[in-house]
């Protein structure tokens, strides 16, 4: 069911099929607002992602004003180097030079415009940032190279390790860069190995058994994540070895057109409808009816509690068993049991 189908159902309950009271734009705004409220209260939408280390980007840019000139057909951008007032600089001593101070500070290492350059065998002079997924909301679990890693704050890492920028090893922690930039840093900086698996146009990656055709193929020029009738589907094979595996809450996608498919599963969408109906009947319009607003508000609150209970009880039906790795489990053969009153010896 698309947003158009949901709109028809909502208008039926509102008894406003022609939009004489509530416009489509108003109900669209209410739907997007309510589904975000449902996710904030229940965290019911989740996703998993495997990210390559280092992360790959289509473009890098330096100044904020450059962002608007990046071609819209690309999706992944990296803001490189560092900013000081209206200037961009590489090394720390450059800011001293601009400020008229004696440039005597020692830098940590080299600087780069793409994250993969920090893994070319030289000491990086700044942290290597990784991007959270587009629909990321909150991390539930993260692992590097199949080993769990913990969350830490940037302040904690900096206070406990003055050499955190140049520290290398197996990643044990991750920390967000700041609240405005959806990126994080692995600490210590892990190592990475590169292998040229494919010659030709790229970036494109594949594993044994995959093939590429020059016209359609499995993998071709990658400019986005959508399929194309000319170059086929973009495929990026990323395993969990030496990469980041992440389980996270997602932000529901805002509806824009009638053909958009809501993010919530079908059995959960009725609770979003309840919230939309409650707000519509409560809005300051000719269709305001407080009794109906209270009715749908109570149903909406009940739906939120149902989803919370669903999240709590998801793991209660699991059957946990302690086993030894590499040892085949034993299968116990159960025989029919006689009742306790049955004689012990056959006469």
Secondary structure, DSSP 8 states (H G I E B T S, - for coil): -BHHHHHHHHHHHHT-TT-SSS-HHHHHHHHHHHHHHHHHHH---EEEEEE-SS---SEEESSGGGGGGS-TT---EEE-SEEETTEEESSHHHHHHHTT--------SB--SSGGGGGSSS-BSS--EEE--TTEEEEEEEEETTEE-EE--HHHHHHH-TTTTT-BSS--EEEES-SSS-EEEEESB----------SSSS----TT----SSS-SS---SSSS-BTTTB-------STTSEEEEEEE------STT-B-SS-HHHHHHHHHHHHHHHHHSSSTT--HHHHHHHHHHHHHHHHHHHHHHHHTTTT-------TT-------------TTS-SS--
